[in-house]
Amino acid sequence: MAGPTSPSLSRLFTQLMGRQVTFVPATPLPNTTAQQAYGIYTVFPDETAAIIQCDLSLLGAFAGALVGLPDSTVKEYLRAKPIEEILRDAMYEVLNVASSAISAEGRTVLTKMVTDPASIEGAAANTLKKPAHKYYFNVTVQGYQGGRFSILQ
């Protein structure tokens, strides 16, 4: 099974954002203090689970770039509880588009986005605990803060 690559992810996100986005392979970090966001996916036809785990600030940067919000506004919107609607909707859109990069076979569908890993259930919870395939990246976004991005299958 061919996994997601740095060039393909960089190209996909650069085209989506309209600005340079660079994915560089990375090693896993044991624990991070950065708040995380989780995109939960179902991969058809096998109905397996896949997860994108990334720094919430990075997902916010993607979303902000998508809708034209400056980085300072993105940081402000991320502090709001709940996250401002314009940014939250754009985050879902980013995760939806990212589904095309998760699996080379079948169809991948975003089922939900969460920021609390305790709310991940079923097959997705098992994938989060013991993924069969793991892809880790450090990401930079031109004009925005970067962060960590992982794909777990």
Secondary structure as UniProt FT lines:
FT   HELIX           6..17
FT   STRAND          21..25
FT   STRAND          36..44
FT   TURN            45..47
FT   STRAND          48..55
FT   HELIX           56..67
FT   HELIX           71..79
FT   HELIX           85..102
FT   STRAND          107..114
FT   HELIX           117..119
FT   HELIX           122..129
FT   STRAND          134..141
FT   TURN            142..143
FT   STRAND          144..152
//
